[in-house]
Amino acid sequence: MSTVFSLETYHSEFLSQVYNYAAFLPEVLRVLRPGGLYYSGELESGVFFHPDSYQALNPRTHAPASTRFFQVVNEALLARGIQPSVNQIHTYLQNTGAFNNIESQIIYIPIGRWHYDPTMQGLGSAFQAILWRFADSVKPMLLRAGYSQAHVDALSRNFGDEIDTTQGLFGVYHIVEALKY
C-alpha cells in the first residue's frame, strides 16, 4: 500500500543551478497540494553594485576580479550543461499554467562591512565570509574545467581581495513565490 500525501509549502533554495529547472517543476506540482505555496530563494551568480550607483553602469571597471571570477565559474557550469536560471524562475512558474499569484522580489545583500546600517554591516560581513568559502568550494570544478592550479588560486585570491576592499558591492537574492491552482 502506498502512502499518498501533499505538501502545504515547498521551499527551494539554490536550485537555479540544476541542469533543467523547468523540468524540475513537474515534481513540485506532483507533491504540492492545490493552494500550496511554492517559495524559491536564489542567489544570483555574481556580485553587483546597487542599480542606483554609478558603478552599476560598468561593474567590469569597478570590480574586475569579481566579474572575472564569476565569468569563469559560469563558463565552467555551462560546460557541464548547467545554465544559471535565477532570472527565469518567475517565467518558468508562469509557463506551467499551474500557479497563480506569482510574485518576485529582489533583495540586495551588502558584501563586507561598508554599509551605514549596523545590521547590514553584520549581514555583509557574514556574506563576505560565505563568498570566500564559495570561492574555495568551486576550485575543484575549475580545475576539472581545465584551468591550472595557479590560475584558479589567483582567480580566487583576487576575488577575495576585491570583496574585502571594494565598497558598495552587493549580492542579489531573488525570491519568487506562487500558489498552486
KEKE-260739 format. One line per 8 residues: number of its first residue (from 0); for each residue x, y, z of N, C-alpha, C. Coordinates in steps of 0.05 Angstrom, whole numbers, plus 5000, padded with zeros to 4 digits. Layout:
BEGIN
NUM = X:Y:Z:X:Y:Z:X:Y:Z ~ ...
% end
This chain:
BEGIN
0 = 5017:4977:5000:5000:5000:5000:5018:5025:5000 ~ 5012:5043:4982:5029:5067:4981:5015:5090:4997 ~ 5031:5107:5007:5022:5130:5022:5019:5154:5003 ~ 4996:5166:5004:4990:5190:4988:4992:5214:5006 ~ 5007:5234:4998:5009:5258:5014:5013:5282:4995 ~ 5008:5306:5006:5014:5330:4992:5025:5350:5011 ~ 5041:5369:5001:5054:5388:5017:5039:5415:5017 ~ 5039:5428:5040:5027:5454:5042:5046:5475:5030
8 = 5072:5471:5034:5092:5490:5025:5116:5475:5014 ~ 5126:5485:4992:5151:5474:4980:5171:5497:4978 ~ 5193:5495:4992:5213:5516:4993:5239:5506:4980 ~ 5247:5520:4960:5272:5512:4947:5292:5535:4949 ~ 5317:5528:4954:5338:5548:4954:5361:5537:4938 ~ 5373:5555:4923:5397:5549:4908:5394:5526:4888 ~ 5370:5524:4877:5366:5504:4856:5368:5515:4828 ~ 5375:5541:4826:5376:5553:4799:5400:5542:4783
16 = 5417:5526:4796:5440:5515:4783:5435:5485:4775 ~ 5410:5477:4776:5404:5449:4767:5405:5449:4736 ~ 5408:5425:4725:5410:5423:4696:5387:5434:4681 ~ 5363:5429:4691:5339:5438:4677:5318:5445:4698 ~ 5317:5470:4706:5298:5479:4726:5269:5475:4718 ~ 5263:5480:4693:5236:5476:4683:5227:5447:4685 ~ 5245:5429:4682:5239:5400:4684:5235:5392:4713 ~ 5245:5407:4731:5243:5402:4760:5214:5408:4770
24 = 5202:5428:4757:5176:5437:4767:5153:5417:4767 ~ 5152:5398:4748:5130:5378:4749:5131:5362:4775 ~ 5155:5357:4786:5157:5343:4811:5146:5360:4834 ~ 5151:5386:4833:5140:5404:4853:5109:5403:4851 ~ 5099:5404:4827:5070:5403:4823:5058:5377:4833 ~ 5073:5356:4830:5063:5329:4839:5059:5328:4869 ~ 5077:5340:4885:5076:5338:4914:5062:5362:4928 ~ 5058:5384:4913:5047:5407:4926:5016:5406:4923
32 = 5002:5409:4945:4973:5408:4944:4961:5433:4931 ~ 4937:5431:4920:4924:5455:4909:4922:5477:4931 ~ 4929:5501:4924:4931:5523:4943:4957:5524:4958 ~ 4974:5505:4954:5000:5504:4967:5019:5525:4957 ~ 5038:5533:4974:5057:5555:4968:5083:5543:4958 ~ 5092:5553:4935:5119:5548:4925:5135:5573:4931 ~ 5158:5569:4944:5175:5591:4952:5203:5585:4943 ~ 5215:5603:4927:5242:5599:4917:5259:5622:4926
40 = 5282:5616:4937:5302:5636:4944:5328:5629:4930 ~ 5338:5646:4912:5361:5640:4896:5380:5664:4896 ~ 5406:5658:4899:5427:5678:4898:5437:5679:4869 ~ 5438:5703:4858:5448:5707:4831:5478:5702:4831 ~ 5488:5690:4810:5516:5683:4807:5532:5707:4798 ~ 5541:5723:4817:5557:5747:4811:5556:5766:4834 ~ 5571:5788:4832:5569:5810:4851:5562:5835:4835 ~ 5549:5853:4848:5538:5876:4834:5541:5901:4851
48 = 5536:5924:4838:5533:5949:4852:5504:5956:4851 ~ 5495:5970:4871:5466:5978:4871:5459:5991:4845 ~ 5436:5986:4834:5428:5997:4808:5428:6027:4807 ~ 5425:6040:4830:5425:6070:4831:5453:6082:4832 ~ 5474:6065:4834:5501:6076:4836:5514:6078:4809 ~ 5533:6096:4807:5547:6100:4781:5564:6075:4774 ~ 5573:6060:4794:5589:6036:4788:5573:6014:4774 ~ 5546:6015:4778:5529:5995:4766:5530:5996:4735
56 = 5537:6019:4724:5538:6021:4695:5560:6005:4683 ~ 5582:6001:4698:5604:5986:4687:5618:5971:4710 ~ 5607:5949:4719:5619:5934:4741:5647:5922:4734 ~ 5651:5917:4708:5678:5906:4700:5700:5926:4707 ~ 5694:5951:4706:5714:5972:4713:5718:5974:4743 ~ 5696:5972:4758:5698:5977:4787:5702:5951:4803 ~ 5697:5928:4792:5701:5902:4805:5711:5882:4785 ~ 5734:5886:4773:5743:5868:4752:5749:5840:4761
64 = 5760:5837:4784:5767:5810:4794:5742:5793:4800 ~ 5722:5807:4811:5696:5793:4817:5682:5786:4791 ~ 5682:5804:4773:5669:5799:4747:5683:5776:4733 ~ 5709:5775:4733:5724:5753:4720:5719:5727:4735 ~ 5719:5727:4761:5715:5703:4777:5688:5690:4770 ~ 5666:5706:4770:5640:5694:4764:5637:5688:4734 ~ 5651:5701:4717:5651:5694:4689:5663:5666:4685 ~ 5685:5661:4698:5698:5634:4697:5681:5613:4709
72 = 5669:5619:4733:5652:5599:4746:5628:5593:4728 ~ 5615:5613:4717:5592:5608:4700:5599:5593:4674 ~ 5623:5599:4663:5632:5584:4640:5636:5554:4647 ~ 5648:5549:4670:5652:5521:4678:5625:5507:4683 ~ 5606:5521:4694:5579:5509:4697:5566:5504:4670 ~ 5568:5523:4652:5557:5519:4625:5570:5495:4611 ~ 5596:5492:4615:5610:5469:4603:5599:5442:4613 ~ 5588:5443:4637:5576:5419:4649:5546:5416:4643
80 = 5536:5435:4627:5508:5434:4620:5490:5448:4639 ~ 5501:5463:4658:5485:5477:4678:5484:5506:4672 ~ 5461:5516:4665:5457:5544:4658:5443:5558:4681 ~ 5455:5578:4693:5441:5593:4714:5414:5603:4704 ~ 5394:5599:4721:5366:5605:4712:5352:5623:4732 ~ 5366:5635:4751:5353:5651:4772:5335:5672:4761 ~ 5341:5685:4739:5325:5706:4728:5301:5695:4713 ~ 5299:5669:4709:5277:5657:4693:5256:5642:4710
88 = 5260:5641:4736:5242:5624:4753:5213:5634:4751 ~ 5209:5660:4752:5182:5671:4750:5169:5662:4724 ~ 5184:5664:4702:5173:5655:4676:5168:5625:4676 ~ 5186:5609:4687:5181:5580:4688:5155:5574:4703 ~ 5151:5587:4725:5126:5582:4740:5101:5590:4724 ~ 5103:5613:4710:5081:5622:4693:5075:5602:4671 ~ 5097:5592:4659:5094:5574:4636:5081:5547:4643 ~ 5082:5539:4668:5069:5514:4676:5039:5516:4674
96 = 5029:5541:4677:5000:5545:4678:4987:5534:4703 ~ 5003:5526:4722:4993:5513:4746:4995:5531:4771 ~ 5006:5555:4768:5010:5573:4791:4995:5599:4787 ~ 4987:5611:4808:4976:5638:4807:4989:5655:4829 ~ 4982:5680:4830:4994:5699:4850:5024:5697:4850 ~ 5037:5696:4827:5066:5694:4826:5078:5722:4831 ~ 5094:5723:4852:5107:5748:4859:5137:5745:4861 ~ 5151:5765:4852:5180:5765:4853:5190:5788:4869
104 = 5213:5784:4882:5225:5806:4897:5256:5803:4895 ~ 5270:5825:4895:5299:5824:4895:5309:5837:4920 ~ 5327:5824:4934:5339:5833:4958:5369:5838:4953 ~ 5379:5862:4959:5407:5868:4956:5421:5864:4983 ~ 5441:5846:4982:5456:5839:5006:5484:5851:5004 ~ 5491:5869:5023:5518:5881:5021:5540:5860:5025 ~ 5562:5865:5013:5586:5847:5016:5607:5863:5031 ~ 5612:5855:5056:5631:5869:5073:5616:5888:5092
112 = 5632:5902:5108:5622:5919:5130:5618:5948:5122 ~ 5618:5955:5097:5617:5983:5088:5591:5997:5092 ~ 5569:5982:5095:5542:5994:5097:5539:6011:5122 ~ 5523:6032:5121:5520:6050:5144:5503:6038:5166 ~ 5485:6019:5160:5467:6006:5179:5482:5983:5194 ~ 5484:5984:5220:5498:5963:5235:5488:5934:5229 ~ 5462:5931:5226:5451:5904:5220:5461:5895:5192 ~ 5461:5913:5173:5471:5906:5146:5501:5902:5146
120 = 5516:5915:5164:5544:5910:5167:5549:5881:5176 ~ 5534:5872:5195:5536:5844:5204:5529:5825:5183 ~ 5507:5830:5169:5499:5813:5146:5521:5813:5125 ~ 5531:5837:5118:5551:5839:5098:5577:5824:5105 ~ 5584:5826:5130:5608:5811:5139:5604:5781:5136 ~ 5581:5771:5144:5575:5743:5142:5574:5734:5113 ~ 5562:5750:5096:5560:5744:5067:5588:5743:5054 ~ 5605:5762:5063:5632:5763:5053:5647:5736:5059
128 = 5643:5727:5084:5656:5701:5092:5644:5678:5075 ~ 5618:5679:5070:5606:5658:5053:5618:5658:5025 ~ 5622:5682:5014:5634:5684:4987:5663:5673:4986 ~ 5678:5678:5008:5705:5667:5009:5703:5636:5009 ~ 5685:5625:5024:5681:5596:5025:5672:5585:4997 ~ 5654:5601:4985:5645:5593:4958:5669:5592:4939 ~ 5686:5612:4940:5709:5613:4922:5726:5588:4926 ~ 5730:5580:4950:5746:5556:4956:5731:5531:4946
136 = 5704:5531:4948:5689:5507:4942:5688:5501:4911 ~ 5691:5522:4895:5689:5517:4866:5716:5511:4854 ~ 5738:5512:4869:5764:5507:4858:5766:5479:4844 ~ 5756:5458:4857:5758:5432:4843:5743:5432:4816 ~ 5720:5445:4814:5705:5446:4789:5722:5461:4768 ~ 5734:5483:4776:5750:5499:4757:5775:5484:4748 ~ 5787:5468:4766:5809:5451:4758:5800:5430:4738 ~ 5777:5417:4743:5767:5398:4724:5759:5410:4697
144 = 5753:5436:4698:5746:5450:4673:5771:5457:4656 ~ 5795:5451:4667:5819:5455:4652:5836:5479:4660 ~ 5828:5494:4680:5844:5516:4689:5867:5505:4707 ~ 5890:5519:4706:5913:5510:4721:5909:5517:4751 ~ 5923:5503:4768:5922:5508:4797:5930:5537:4802 ~ 5951:5547:4789:5960:5575:4793:5938:5595:4785 ~ 5925:5589:4762:5903:5607:4753:5880:5607:4772 ~ 5872:5584:4781:5849:5581:4800:5855:5595:4826
152 = 5880:5591:4836:5887:5604:4862:5888:5634:4859 ~ 5899:5644:4837:5900:5673:4832:5871:5684:4829 ~ 5855:5671:4814:5827:5679:4810:5813:5682:4836 ~ 5815:5662:4853:5802:5661:4879:5813:5683:4898 ~ 5840:5685:4898:5853:5705:4916:5845:5733:4907 ~ 5846:5739:4881:5839:5766:4871:5810:5773:4877 ~ 5792:5753:4874:5764:5757:4880:5761:5763:4910 ~ 5774:5747:4927:5773:5752:4956:5784:5779:4964
160 = 5806:5786:4952:5818:5812:4959:5799:5835:4950 ~ 5786:5831:4928:5768:5852:4918:5743:5855:4936 ~ 5731:5832:4944:5708:5835:4961:5715:5845:4989 ~ 5740:5842:4996:5749:5853:5022:5754:5883:5021 ~ 5758:5894:4998:5767:5922:4996:5748:5940:4980 ~ 5729:5929:4965:5713:5946:4948:5687:5954:4962 ~ 5683:5979:4965:5659:5990:4978:5636:5989:4958 ~ 5612:5983:4968:5588:5984:4951:5580:5959:4937
168 = 5595:5937:4941:5587:5912:4928:5563:5899:4942 ~ 5546:5887:4925:5523:5873:4935:5521:5845:4922 ~ 5509:5827:4936:5499:5802:4924:5469:5807:4919 ~ 5458:5793:4900:5430:5796:4893:5415:5770:4898 ~ 5395:5771:4916:5379:5748:4924:5351:5751:4912 ~ 5343:5731:4897:5317:5732:4884:5297:5714:4899 ~ 5274:5725:4905:5253:5710:4918:5229:5709:4898 ~ 5219:5685:4894:5195:5681:4878:5176:5663:4894
176 = 5152:5672:4897:5132:5655:4910:5107:5654:4893 ~ 5093:5631:4895:5069:5627:4879:5051:5607:4893 ~ 5026:5608:4887:5006:5589:4897:4999:5570:4874 ~ 4997:5544:4881:4988:5524:4861:4958:5526:4858 ~ 4948:5526:4833:4919:5526:4828:4907:5502:4841
% end
